Amino acid sequence: MRIVPPRLYGAVVHSSVFLGASTIAEVFVASALAGITPNAALAVGFLITVGVYNFDKLADLDADAENYAERTAFVASHPRVYAACSVVAVAVAIWLAVRHGGVYALGLTLFPGVVAAFYSVPLVPLSSVDRLKDVFLVNTATVSLAWAVPVAFIPLAVAATAPEYAAGAAGAAVAALWFFFRSAISVEVHNVRDVTGDARNGVETLPTVVGVRRTQLGLYGLELVSLGLVWAASWVGVVPAWAPVALLPSVAYSTWITHALTGSDRSVERLCTLRDGEGVLMAVGVAVVASVAGPAGAFV
């Protein structure tokens, strides 16, 4: 028996609203690492995530039929609604970005959409490949970069006119690297779920090339690298001293999900959905630990 009714689950997850909510949490975390008060970037992150991911789902209906049968059926039954909601979401995100952050925020907001076009649509001018989605490892790096950059830097672009945030660029850069590694882990977890369909369709991903077990070992390594990055940045004072403690629960949670891909009888589909919600756990950790640490950033 499902705790969440199937229709509600489909409406929230397959419509990308769940991913959008996770992006809000990630933007909050990026703002905290850069020392920026949460601003309009939270809404921009939500809207651009919903818009871009829904466009991607519409573009890949046929290709995703095997790996995402449930999602494909849901999206295919509401194509016009999907398209309309995506257009509205992107338009409002652009308006908010320009109004609050000017041309820099606009460029950052459009960045994932431009990358998504080269990722999903045959626009790459090469004879061997026409989409970045079909290039081994480049596909993972492309998705990771597309979301790490706007999540980390849109808050800074919106706050750039305030002089007290002039030193936030270094913290935003650390946040961008953190979310690049977190996104890469998430992409490969999803690739483990899709390994059978990708192998049959000739799509090269880490699990199809090196196997699921070696992929898991590699992801454990990325967990350590991402946490080590934040620890080093906190040690030199680029991000708050409490940052590694605040983000440690999300790393442990992500590591458990990676292990559970083969170490349990849990649904891989549900594990991937849980992995997409990691940002919420990050935000809770940051909010709680930062409040305990106090304004000075030291535990009292």
GUMAR-945803 format. One line per 3 residues: number of its first residue (from 1); for each residue x, y, z of C-alpha. Coordinates in nm, 3 decimals. Example, Ala and Ser with C-alpha at 12.3 -4.5 7.8 and 13.67 -1.06 7.14 Angstrom:
<atoms>
1	1.230/-0.450/0.780; 1.367/-0.106/0.714
</atoms>
This chain:
<atoms>
1	0.000/0.000/0.000; 0.140/0.335/-0.101; 0.145/0.615/0.154
4	0.113/0.872/-0.126; -0.176/0.815/-0.373; -0.046/0.732/-0.724
7	-0.213/1.031/-0.888; -0.073/1.273/-0.632; 0.272/1.114/-0.665
10	0.256/1.150/-1.044; 0.135/1.508/-1.027; 0.415/1.614/-0.790
13	0.707/1.405/-0.917; 0.639/1.374/-1.289; 0.545/1.742/-1.319
16	0.891/1.837/-1.180; 0.732/2.022/-0.886; 0.926/1.794/-0.649
19	1.252/1.879/-0.828; 1.161/2.246/-0.817; 1.105/2.230/-0.442
22	1.444/2.061/-0.402; 1.601/2.340/-0.608; 1.455/2.599/-0.370
25	1.632/2.417/-0.087; 1.958/2.404/-0.284; 1.944/2.776/-0.362
28	1.890/2.839/0.009; 2.200/2.632/0.090; 2.408/2.808/-0.177
31	2.299/3.145/-0.037; 2.402/3.039/0.313; 2.745/2.920/0.197
34	2.802/3.255/0.023; 2.674/3.453/0.322; 2.377/3.591/0.128
37	2.029/3.646/0.269; 1.773/3.435/0.077; 1.623/3.640/-0.205
40	1.423/3.614/-0.531; 1.666/3.348/-0.654; 1.459/3.094/-0.459
43	1.158/3.152/-0.687; 1.373/3.171/-0.999; 1.532/2.836/-0.916
46	1.196/2.668/-0.867; 1.041/2.803/-1.187; 1.335/2.742/-1.419
49	1.369/2.385/-1.287; 1.004/2.308/-1.355; 1.020/2.467/-1.700
52	1.344/2.311/-1.824; 1.281/1.960/-1.689; 0.930/1.950/-1.832
55	1.056/2.057/-2.174; 1.320/1.782/-2.154; 1.056/1.523/-2.067
58	0.843/1.632/-2.364; 1.143/1.619/-2.599; 1.236/1.265/-2.491
61	0.897/1.093/-2.476; 0.990/0.820/-2.725; 1.346/0.768/-2.599
64	1.236/0.750/-2.235; 0.947/0.507/-2.290; 1.149/0.207/-2.168
67	1.340/0.361/-1.879; 1.054/0.580/-1.754; 0.735/0.398/-1.851
70	0.523/0.544/-1.570; 0.650/0.898/-1.619; 0.623/0.879/-1.997
73	0.261/0.766/-1.974; 0.182/1.051/-1.736; 0.351/1.317/-1.948
76	0.204/1.184/-2.274; -0.145/1.215/-2.131; -0.098/1.587/-2.058
79	0.132/1.724/-2.334; -0.041/2.059/-2.379; -0.064/2.122/-2.006
82	0.305/2.036/-1.973; 0.402/2.269/-2.255; 0.185/2.555/-2.127
85	0.307/2.525/-1.768; 0.667/2.510/-1.887; 0.632/2.824/-2.098
88	0.470/3.015/-1.810; 0.730/2.892/-1.559; 1.023/2.994/-1.779
91	0.867/3.331/-1.864; 0.804/3.420/-1.500; 1.155/3.300/-1.403
94	1.308/3.527/-1.667; 1.096/3.822/-1.555; 1.196/3.776/-1.191
97	1.562/3.735/-1.282; 1.573/4.054/-1.491; 1.374/4.253/-1.235
100	1.589/4.156/-0.939; 1.928/4.069/-1.088; 1.955/4.237/-1.428
103	2.146/4.096/-1.721; 2.370/3.870/-1.510; 2.078/3.694/-1.345
106	1.911/3.666/-1.685; 2.215/3.490/-1.833; 2.236/3.252/-1.538
109	1.864/3.175/-1.561; 1.887/3.097/-1.931; 2.203/2.888/-1.887
112	2.036/2.555/-1.797; 1.789/2.596/-2.083; 2.065/2.654/-2.337
115	2.262/2.357/-2.204; 1.946/2.144/-2.203; 1.893/2.221/-2.572
118	2.236/2.084/-2.667; 2.183/1.796/-2.424; 1.847/1.674/-2.550
121	1.810/1.809/-2.906; 2.034/1.706/-3.202; 2.228/2.034/-3.226
124	2.589/1.916/-3.181; 2.771/1.955/-3.517; 2.962/1.626/-3.507
127	2.937/1.328/-3.739; 2.966/1.073/-3.457; 2.714/1.227/-3.218
130	2.442/1.490/-3.236; 2.344/1.527/-2.867; 2.556/1.576/-2.555
133	2.325/1.324/-2.388; 2.486/1.049/-2.597; 2.851/1.125/-2.504
136	2.998/0.913/-2.223; 3.067/1.115/-1.904; 3.007/1.441/-2.092
139	2.636/1.377/-2.038; 2.682/1.363/-1.661; 2.911/1.667/-1.655
142	2.669/1.864/-1.871; 2.371/1.807/-1.644; 2.579/1.876/-1.332
145	2.717/2.203/-1.471; 2.378/2.317/-1.598; 2.235/2.322/-1.247
148	2.539/2.393/-1.030; 2.611/2.729/-1.194; 2.267/2.894/-1.163
151	2.193/2.747/-0.819; 2.517/2.891/-0.682; 2.539/3.223/-0.864
154	2.183/3.353/-0.916; 2.157/3.444/-0.543; 2.479/3.644/-0.582
157	2.357/3.815/-0.900; 2.037/3.923/-0.726; 2.228/4.051/-0.423
160	2.516/4.206/-0.620; 2.397/4.564/-0.566; 2.435/4.529/-0.188
163	2.796/4.613/-0.086; 2.793/4.373/0.209; 2.778/4.080/-0.034
166	3.088/4.178/-0.235; 3.289/3.896/-0.074; 3.027/3.633/-0.154
169	3.177/3.528/-0.487; 3.427/3.287/-0.329; 3.155/3.118/-0.125
172	2.934/3.097/-0.432; 3.218/2.930/-0.623; 3.252/2.668/-0.349
175	2.875/2.617/-0.360; 2.895/2.568/-0.737; 3.159/2.296/-0.698
178	2.963/2.133/-0.415; 2.647/2.118/-0.624; 2.841/2.001/-0.930
181	2.958/1.695/-0.736; 2.615/1.642/-0.577; 2.446/1.660/-0.918
184	2.699/1.420/-1.070; 2.623/1.168/-0.795; 2.250/1.211/-0.852
187	2.284/1.162/-1.229; 2.478/0.839/-1.188; 2.231/0.707/-0.930
190	1.959/0.761/-1.188; 2.179/0.592/-1.449; 2.195/0.282/-1.228
193	1.817/0.273/-1.240; 1.827/0.305/-1.621; 2.114/0.063/-1.681
196	1.910/-0.207/-1.857; 1.735/0.028/-2.099; 2.051/0.233/-2.164
199	2.253/-0.079/-2.241; 1.986/-0.204/-2.481; 1.972/0.134/-2.657
202	2.350/0.173/-2.678; 2.367/0.470/-2.439; 2.702/0.483/-2.259
205	2.680/0.576/-1.893; 2.905/0.490/-1.601; 2.696/0.186/-1.496
208	2.674/0.049/-1.852; 3.050/0.091/-1.911; 3.211/-0.005/-1.577
211	2.921/-0.184/-1.407; 2.694/-0.098/-1.117; 2.932/-0.208/-0.840
214	3.224/0.002/-0.967; 2.985/0.293/-1.016; 2.885/0.268/-0.652
217	3.250/0.272/-0.543; 3.312/0.577/-0.758; 3.014/0.756/-0.606
220	3.142/0.683/-0.256; 3.462/0.858/-0.361; 3.269/1.161/-0.489
223	3.086/1.180/-0.155; 3.422/1.215/0.022; 3.551/1.467/-0.233
226	3.245/1.690/-0.200; 3.255/1.687/0.179; 3.632/1.741/0.177
229	3.583/2.044/-0.048; 3.346/2.210/0.198; 3.568/2.122/0.494
232	3.873/2.276/0.325; 3.676/2.587/0.228; 3.553/2.628/0.586
235	3.905/2.581/0.720; 4.037/2.873/0.512; 3.731/3.084/0.590
238	3.568/3.092/0.247; 3.242/2.938/0.376; 3.105/2.939/0.734
241	3.282/2.714/0.986; 2.958/2.524/1.050; 2.913/2.423/0.683
244	3.071/2.071/0.697; 2.867/1.978/1.003; 2.547/2.108/0.845
247	2.600/1.917/0.522; 2.727/1.591/0.674; 2.374/1.440/0.719
250	2.295/1.489/0.350; 2.619/1.314/0.252; 2.538/1.022/0.483
253	2.184/1.008/0.340; 2.313/1.011/-0.019; 2.569/0.740/0.061
256	2.294/0.520/0.204; 2.088/0.559/-0.114; 2.387/0.465/-0.330
259	2.445/0.154/-0.117; 2.074/0.064/-0.120; 2.073/0.050/-0.500
262	2.211/-0.304/-0.472; 2.218/-0.366/-0.098; 1.843/-0.390/-0.044
265	1.517/-0.492/-0.208; 1.388/-0.134/-0.216; 1.243/0.007/-0.537
268	1.521/0.178/-0.733; 1.259/0.417/-0.874; 1.165/0.528/-0.523
271	1.530/0.551/-0.420; 1.592/0.789/-0.709; 1.298/1.002/-0.601
274	1.439/1.011/-0.248; 1.780/1.107/-0.393; 1.619/1.404/-0.568
277	1.505/1.531/-0.228; 1.856/1.555/-0.084; 1.845/1.933/-0.113
280	1.569/1.950/0.147; 1.787/1.765/0.397; 2.076/2.000/0.318
283	1.856/2.302/0.384; 1.730/2.162/0.715; 2.087/2.088/0.822
286	2.201/2.438/0.732; 1.907/2.606/0.904; 1.948/2.407/1.227
289	2.328/2.412/1.254; 2.359/2.778/1.154; 2.107/2.877/1.422
292	2.303/2.685/1.684; 2.635/2.830/1.568; 2.503/3.186/1.591
295	2.592/3.497/1.389; 2.965/3.458/1.456; 2.964/3.111/1.301
298	3.103/2.940/1.608; 2.919/2.685/1.822; 2.816/2.829/2.154
</atoms>
